[in-house]
């Protein structure tokens, strides 16, 4: 293993200390491991909180800021944050209007965020939860009951974040977040496994000439393994898997995300996007907005995911709203 490490034990703390130094407009509580806006909660605005295991950066810490999250709670690598962490994030994000939790569907995350929501409720904070479960590769996995939450998390956080800035109520912010999740489908392929600092070795064995089709962002197995083929063929299978699960309605516009898993050059991701655009164009599906890059990663895993979200005019307007975070910025 070759990584920039002081030690595996201090990996997360050291990374958060660097994140704090790089982004003085954000506050990083190293003791409780909570990232918030330095200026605190916005009076009268619904708070938006998310979190999960580290290793998926810029998700979630990189999406704290204007137009997206008010707080994020990073757990250890590929490990859910504990309930006390989530409660600390909720307290920091609440200004009296309530807090929406965006939770990826993994068993540990769901359990700990649910418990935190109960604890925050006992303190008088109104809490709504949006569960993200967009991955169509498998129905259940080694980490979940039901579908995994992957790339659509970014879309939920962006669009729900804009709704909160607009002044929507707690219930309305949660509703649009759920609507985005319901309209989103994702599928991922891994070319190589990611390596966790603690283990020092790849998360799974994958021969040099094989790929994992339908992999999860923690390296969970997908649908099958197969020989590496031309990108055109791989992307066609990925798009087909998504559209078989949810084909856009006639006239529906789509937000398309081609997301790198941490170890794939941007040039390859654009190559993939070109294939996605061609395939959707042949089917008469209009891509109204697109995003290409590393957003929901799996450490240094090579590969990518594709997310398609059927977006109504309100969702598109909220997507276009200004955002300023370390990981996503436009319109500011």
JONORBEL-V133164 format. One record per residue. RES is the residue in one small letter. PHI is phi in degrees with one decimal (999 if undefined). BURIAL is # if it has 16 or more other ideal C-beta (glycine too) atoms within 10 Angstrom, else .. Layout:
[[RES	PHI	BURIAL] [RES	PHI	BURIAL]]
//
This chain:
[[x	999	.] [x	-119.1	.] [x	-142.9	.] [x	-81.5	.] [x	-133.8	.] [x	-88.1	.] [x	-160.5	.] [x	-61.7	.] [x	-67.6	.] [x	-104.5	.] [x	-54.2	#] [x	-68.0	#] [x	-60.3	.] [x	-64.1	.] [x	-66.7	#] [x	-67.8	#] [x	-63.0	.] [x	-66.1	.] [x	-60.9	#] [x	-63.4	#] [x	-66.2	.] [x	-81.2	.] [x	-131.7	#] [x	-66.9	.] [x	-79.4	.] [x	-114.4	#] [x	-111.0	#] [x	-117.2	#] [x	-89.5	#] [x	-68.5	.] [x	-69.5	.] [x	-91.3	#] [x	56.5	#] [x	-131.9	#] [x	-110.2	#] [x	-134.8	#] [x	-72.8	#] [x	-63.4	.] [x	-83.7	.] [x	83.6	.] [x	-64.1	#] [x	-86.6	#] [x	-56.2	.] [x	82.2	.] [x	-96.4	#] [x	-62.6	#] [x	-83.0	#] [x	-127.1	#] [x	-128.6	#] [x	-145.0	#] [x	174.5	#] [x	160.6	#] [x	-62.8	#] [x	-73.9	#] [x	105.6	#] [x	-113.1	#] [x	-59.5	#] [x	-76.9	#] [x	-56.1	#] [x	-103.4	#] [x	-59.9	#] [x	-75.6	#] [x	-112.1	#] [x	-87.2	#] [x	150.4	#] [x	-60.5	#] [x	90.7	#] [x	-133.8	#] [x	-80.6	#] [x	-92.7	#] [x	-157.4	#] [x	-136.1	#] [x	-126.7	#] [x	-84.8	#] [x	-84.5	#] [x	-61.1	#] [x	-56.2	#] [x	57.7	#] [x	-130.7	#] [x	-60.9	#] [x	-64.2	#] [x	-81.7	#] [x	-55.3	#] [x	-61.3	.] [x	-62.0	#] [x	-64.2	#] [x	-61.8	#] [x	-61.0	#] [x	-67.3	#] [x	-63.1	#] [x	-57.6	#] [x	-68.2	#] [x	-89.9	#] [x	-83.9	#] [x	-117.9	#] [x	106.8	.] [x	-93.3	#] [x	99.5	#] [x	-135.8	#] [x	-100.4	#] [x	-98.0	#] [x	-102.4	#] [x	-124.3	#] [x	-74.9	#] [x	-78.6	#] [x	-129.0	#] [x	-54.2	.] [x	-65.1	#] [x	-61.6	#] [x	-61.3	#] [x	-63.9	.] [x	-73.0	#] [x	-70.2	#] [x	-62.1	#] [x	-64.2	.] [x	-62.8	#] [x	-62.3	#] [x	-64.1	.] [x	-64.6	#] [x	-66.1	#] [x	-61.6	.] [x	-63.3	.] [x	-87.8	.] [x	94.1	.] [x	-90.7	#] [x	-78.3	#] [x	-131.0	#] [x	-120.1	#] [x	-119.7	#] [x	-112.7	#] [x	-94.0	#] [x	-102.6	#] [x	-146.9	#] [x	-95.6	#] [x	-77.0	#] [x	-90.6	#] [x	-63.0	#] [x	-141.1	#] [x	-75.7	.] [x	-129.0	.] [x	-137.4	#] [x	-68.9	.] [x	-110.3	#] [x	-139.9	#] [x	-109.6	.] [x	94.1	.] [x	-69.3	#] [x	-80.6	#] [x	-96.2	#] [x	-134.9	#] [x	-60.5	#] [x	-63.8	#] [x	-57.7	#] [x	-60.1	#] [x	-66.0	#] [x	-62.4	#] [x	-65.6	#] [x	-68.8	#] [x	-74.3	#] [x	-65.9	#] [x	-62.0	#] [x	-67.6	#] [x	-64.4	#] [x	-65.4	#] [x	-62.6	#] [x	-65.2	.] [x	102.3	.] [x	-63.6	#] [x	-72.1	.] [x	-55.1	#] [x	-66.7	.] [x	-69.9	#] [x	-63.2	#] [x	-64.4	#] [x	-63.6	#] [x	-69.7	#] [x	-62.1	#] [x	-66.8	#] [x	-66.2	#] [x	-63.9	#] [x	-61.4	#] [x	-64.0	.] [x	-94.1	#] [x	-112.4	#] [x	-139.4	#] [x	-135.5	#] [x	-155.6	#] [x	-126.3	#] [x	-132.2	#] [x	-106.7	#] [x	-95.8	#] [x	-143.0	#] [x	-84.5	#] [x	-85.3	#] [x	-115.8	#] [x	-81.0	#] [x	-60.1	#] [x	-69.0	.] [x	-85.3	.] [x	74.0	.] [x	-143.5	.] [x	-57.6	#] [x	-68.2	#] [x	-154.9	.] [x	-88.7	.] [x	-140.2	#] [x	-54.4	.] [x	-59.7	.] [x	-103.5	.] [x	-122.8	.] [x	-128.0	#] [x	-99.8	#] [x	-95.8	#] [x	91.5	#] [x	-68.4	#] [x	-91.8	#] [x	-78.1	#] [x	-107.5	#] [x	88.5	#] [x	-60.1	#] [x	-60.3	#] [x	-104.2	#] [x	-78.3	.] [x	-169.4	.] [x	-112.5	.] [x	-151.5	.] [x	-67.0	.] [x	-61.8	.] [x	-126.8	.] [x	-56.4	.] [x	-55.5	.] [x	-57.0	.] [x	-74.0	.] [x	-63.3	#] [x	-64.7	#] [x	-60.0	#] [x	-67.2	#] [x	-64.6	#] [x	-65.0	#] [x	-62.3	.] [x	-61.5	#] [x	-68.9	#] [x	-72.0	#] [x	-65.1	.] [x	-83.5	#] [x	-151.2	#] [x	-86.3	.] [x	-58.2	#] [x	-71.6	.] [x	-56.4	.] [x	82.6	.] [x	-72.1	.] [x	-93.8	#] [x	-127.9	#] [x	-95.5	#] [x	-113.6	#] [x	-117.9	#] [x	-106.0	#] [x	-112.6	#] [x	-77.9	#] [x	-94.0	#] [x	121.6	#] [x	-124.6	#] [x	-115.2	#] [x	-60.4	.] [x	-61.2	.] [x	-60.2	.] [x	-69.6	#] [x	-65.6	#] [x	-66.9	.] [x	-58.4	#] [x	-62.4	#] [x	-60.8	#] [x	-58.6	.] [x	-67.6	#] [x	-60.1	#] [x	-62.4	.] [x	-63.6	.] [x	-64.1	#] [x	-67.9	#] [x	-61.1	.] [x	-64.5	.] [x	-94.8	.] [x	78.6	.] [x	-91.9	#] [x	-94.5	.] [x	-85.4	.] [x	-89.9	#] [x	-140.0	#] [x	-142.6	.] [x	-149.5	#] [x	-132.3	#] [x	155.6	#] [x	-88.5	#] [x	-129.8	#] [x	-128.1	#] [x	-98.4	#] [x	-135.1	#] [x	55.6	#] [x	-108.6	#] [x	-62.8	#] [x	-89.6	#] [x	145.7	#] [x	-156.7	#] [x	-122.3	#] [x	-118.3	#] [x	-123.6	#] [x	-119.4	#] [x	-125.7	#] [x	-71.3	#] [x	-113.9	#] [x	-85.3	.] [x	-56.6	.] [x	-65.2	.] [x	-62.9	#] [x	-66.1	#] [x	-64.0	.] [x	-69.3	#] [x	-62.2	#] [x	-77.1	.] [x	-60.3	#] [x	-57.4	.] [x	-145.5	#] [x	-143.2	.] [x	-136.9	#] [x	-59.5	#] [x	-102.1	#] [x	-151.3	#] [x	-152.6	.] [x	-163.5	.] [x	73.6	.] [x	-102.6	.]]
//
